[in-house]
Amino acid sequence: MGYTFAEKALARAAGLPSAVAGQVVDARPDIVLSHDNTAAIAKIFRTIGVERVLIPDRLAIALDHAVPAPTPQHAQNHAEVRKFVREQGIQHFFEVGRGICHQVLSEAAVILPGQLILGADSHTTHYGWMGAFGAGIGRTEVAALWATGELWLRVPESMKITVTGRLGKGVTAKDLCLYIIGRLGADGGLYQSIEFHGEAIENLSLESRMVIPNMMAEFGAKNAYLPPDQAVFDYLAEALRRRVPTPPHTAEGETPRQDVSALALYPDADARYASSHTFAAEDIPPMVSGPHRVDASAPLDHFRGKAVQQAFLGTCTNGRLEDLALAAEVIRGRSVASGVRLIVIPASAWVLKEAMQRGYIQDFIEAGAVIGVPGCGPCMGNHLGILAPGEVCISTANRNFKGRMGQPEAEIYLANPAVVAASAVAGVIMDPQEL
């Protein structure tokens, strides 16, 4: 029998000729990710009795979850993170305002296809968009990685999801994810490697592909994977070209595409899967997920007319340029409904800059929206859009758990960017095609 992506990726990370599902390996990640939680991890790290990180060149740290600092406690936390970065000589550091960790690490090509990234953030599954193995781990595990450079991992079983055809008008990768999670359950992919295949996946833009592995954290997945293609290699090669000087013996303007593509891993045709599922893209409608579970999803029609007090466009799931473009198209020439707040937070400084140049930010401001600093914002309940008791928010985020946005007596609905924008204009959950 052949091997799945997860088996190949963890065998490579462990320096083994092969590995199989269920096997425990000592993996050496290419990148270890943390964010505002770095200061807390550093305290754990020092209790081990170690002062110096063994692998500073493999650490990536971003300040993104509460930026700018909303309280003195957050400010102190950020100061401790910056001190740690200086002391340890960490190069992959992204300051306040640079953006959400998963977005900026992708933009900077800090991680590449076939590599292993372990992060103290549950949505580290995100990097499957480029064919990397990304998995969330705990703070203690990150501290252990800082000290030793390796961590044991159980190789996950794999689930194969094939999506045929093409998504219909007004249907996005977010709808696809809500549909699959609704059909298979929020724990349907528990500790599994979710592989996505099929024509519908291949035809998605790179930004749409990023949505899928990110959302698989809400499916219980250990990691998710999309087979990388030439578009992925070109994107990463260009990012590397911007980040590092032209290598010796490389013609001016030439990019290391071959180097990037050589890292890619693909499952074998005869790989063994724990389960396989096939979905027809044309059967998937615009979806909405109601409180308080991501798998409480249903076609948009089921929720149409539900009054909202806040609409939130952003997060590592749907805060990219493509998402802002979809929302701006809906809201252009219209106004946010009375009694509704539309909060727009680009996923990175680059996204914000591009959105300004293309006029999207002006569209939002003229409609009455509030623009936030690139970062996580209200997604996990820190600031920049906390809800009041009894309020309803429709959001492009990945989670709608009770209390997720800081108020347990509020309701969160999840939808794609166009639906969020249309709902902000209508004051109720609305199909943008009806405006």
MORA-V173056 format. One record per residue. RES is the residue in three letters. SS is DSSP state (2 for helix, 1 for strand, 0 for the rest). Layout:
# MORA-V173056
((RES,SS) (RES,SS))
This chain:
# MORA-V173056
((MET,0) (GLY,1) (TYR,0) (THR,0) (PHE,2) (ALA,2) (GLU,2) (LYS,2) (ALA,2) (LEU,2) (ALA,2) (ARG,2) (ALA,2) (ALA,2) (GLY,0) (LEU,0) (PRO,0) (SER,0) (ALA,0) (VAL,0) (ALA,0) (GLY,0) (GLN,0) (VAL,1) (VAL,1) (ASP,1) (ALA,1) (ARG,0) (PRO,0) (ASP,0) (ILE,1) (VAL,1) (LEU,1) (SER,1) (HIS,0) (ASP,0) (ASN,0) (THR,2) (ALA,2) (ALA,2) (ILE,2) (ALA,2) (LYS,2) (ILE,2) (PHE,2) (ARG,2) (THR,2) (ILE,0) (GLY,0) (VAL,0) (GLU,0) (ARG,0) (VAL,0) (LEU,0) (ILE,0) (PRO,2) (ASP,2) (ARG,2) (LEU,1) (ALA,1) (ILE,1) (ALA,1) (LEU,0) (ASP,0) (HIS,0) (ALA,0) (VAL,0) (PRO,0) (ALA,0) (PRO,0) (THR,0) (PRO,2) (GLN,2) (HIS,2) (ALA,2) (GLN,2) (ASN,2) (HIS,2) (ALA,2) (GLU,2) (VAL,2) (ARG,2) (LYS,2) (PHE,2) (VAL,2) (ARG,2) (GLU,2) (GLN,2) (GLY,0) (ILE,0) (GLN,0) (HIS,1) (PHE,1) (PHE,1) (GLU,0) (VAL,0) (GLY,0) (ARG,0) (GLY,1) (ILE,0) (CYS,2) (HIS,2) (GLN,2) (VAL,2) (LEU,2) (SER,2) (GLU,2) (ALA,0) (ALA,0) (VAL,0) (ILE,0) (LEU,0) (PRO,0) (GLY,0) (GLN,0) (LEU,1) (ILE,1) (LEU,1) (GLY,1) (ALA,0) (ASP,0) (SER,2) (HIS,2) (THR,2) (THR,2) (HIS,2) (TYR,2) (GLY,2) (TRP,2) (MET,2) (GLY,0) (ALA,0) (PHE,1) (GLY,1) (ALA,1) (GLY,1) (ILE,0) (GLY,0) (ARG,2) (THR,2) (GLU,2) (VAL,2) (ALA,2) (ALA,2) (LEU,2) (TRP,2) (ALA,2) (THR,2) (GLY,0) (GLU,0) (LEU,1) (TRP,1) (LEU,1) (ARG,1) (VAL,0) (PRO,0) (GLU,1) (SER,1) (MET,1) (LYS,1) (ILE,1) (THR,1) (VAL,1) (THR,1) (GLY,0) (ARG,0) (LEU,0) (GLY,0) (LYS,0) (GLY,0) (VAL,0) (THR,0) (ALA,2) (LYS,2) (ASP,2) (LEU,2) (CYS,2) (LEU,2) (TYR,2) (ILE,2) (ILE,2) (GLY,2) (ARG,2) (LEU,2) (GLY,0) (ALA,0) (ASP,0) (GLY,0) (GLY,0) (LEU,0) (TYR,0) (GLN,1) (SER,1) (ILE,1) (GLU,1) (PHE,1) (HIS,1) (GLY,0) (GLU,2) (ALA,2) (ILE,2) (GLU,2) (ASN,0) (LEU,0) (SER,0) (LEU,2) (GLU,2) (SER,2) (ARG,2) (MET,2) (VAL,2) (ILE,2) (PRO,2) (ASN,2) (MET,2) (MET,2) (ALA,2) (GLU,2) (PHE,2) (GLY,0) (ALA,0) (LYS,0) (ASN,1) (ALA,1) (TYR,1) (LEU,1) (PRO,0) (PRO,0) (ASP,0) (GLN,2) (ALA,2) (VAL,2) (PHE,2) (ASP,2) (TYR,2) (LEU,2) (ALA,2) (GLU,2) (ALA,2) (LEU,2) (ARG,2) (ARG,2) (ARG,2) (VAL,0) (PRO,0) (THR,0) (PRO,0) (PRO,0) (HIS,0) (THR,0) (ALA,0) (GLU,0) (GLY,0) (GLU,0) (THR,0) (PRO,0) (ARG,2) (GLN,2) (ASP,2) (VAL,2) (SER,2) (ALA,0) (LEU,0) (ALA,0) (LEU,0) (TYR,0) (PRO,0) (ASP,0) (ALA,0) (ASP,0) (ALA,1) (ARG,0) (TYR,0) (ALA,0) (SER,1) (SER,1) (HIS,1) (THR,1) (PHE,1) (ALA,1) (ALA,2) (GLU,2) (ASP,2) (ILE,0) (PRO,0) (PRO,0) (MET,1) (VAL,1) (SER,1) (GLY,0) (PRO,0) (HIS,0) (ARG,0) (VAL,0) (ASP,0) (ALA,0) (SER,1) (ALA,1) (PRO,1) (LEU,2) (ASP,2) (HIS,2) (PHE,0) (ARG,0) (GLY,0) (LYS,0) (ALA,1) (VAL,0) (GLN,0) (GLN,1) (ALA,1) (PHE,1) (LEU,1) (GLY,0) (THR,2) (CYS,2) (THR,2) (ASN,2) (GLY,0) (ARG,0) (LEU,2) (GLU,2) (ASP,2) (LEU,2) (ALA,2) (LEU,2) (ALA,2) (ALA,2) (GLU,2) (VAL,2) (ILE,2) (ARG,0) (GLY,0) (ARG,0) (SER,0) (VAL,0) (ALA,0) (SER,0) (GLY,0) (VAL,0) (ARG,1) (LEU,1) (ILE,1) (VAL,1) (ILE,0) (PRO,0) (ALA,0) (SER,1) (ALA,2) (TRP,2) (VAL,2) (LEU,2) (LYS,2) (GLU,2) (ALA,2) (MET,2) (GLN,2) (ARG,0) (GLY,0) (TYR,2) (ILE,2) (GLN,2) (ASP,2) (PHE,2) (ILE,2) (GLU,2) (ALA,2) (GLY,0) (ALA,0) (VAL,1) (ILE,1) (GLY,0) (VAL,0) (PRO,0) (GLY,0) (CYS,0) (GLY,2) (PRO,2) (CYS,2) (MET,2) (GLY,0) (ASN,0) (HIS,0) (LEU,0) (GLY,0) (ILE,0) (LEU,0) (ALA,0) (PRO,0) (GLY,0) (GLU,0) (VAL,1) (CYS,1) (ILE,1) (SER,1) (THR,0) (ALA,0) (ASN,0) (ARG,0) (ASN,0) (PHE,0) (LYS,0) (GLY,0) (ARG,0) (MET,0) (GLY,0) (GLN,0) (PRO,0) (GLU,0) (ALA,0) (GLU,1) (ILE,1) (TYR,1) (LEU,1) (ALA,0) (ASN,0) (PRO,2) (ALA,2) (VAL,2) (VAL,2) (ALA,2) (ALA,2) (SER,2) (ALA,2) (VAL,2) (ALA,2) (GLY,0) (VAL,1) (ILE,0) (MET,0) (ASP,0) (PRO,2) (GLN,2) (GLU,2) (LEU,0))
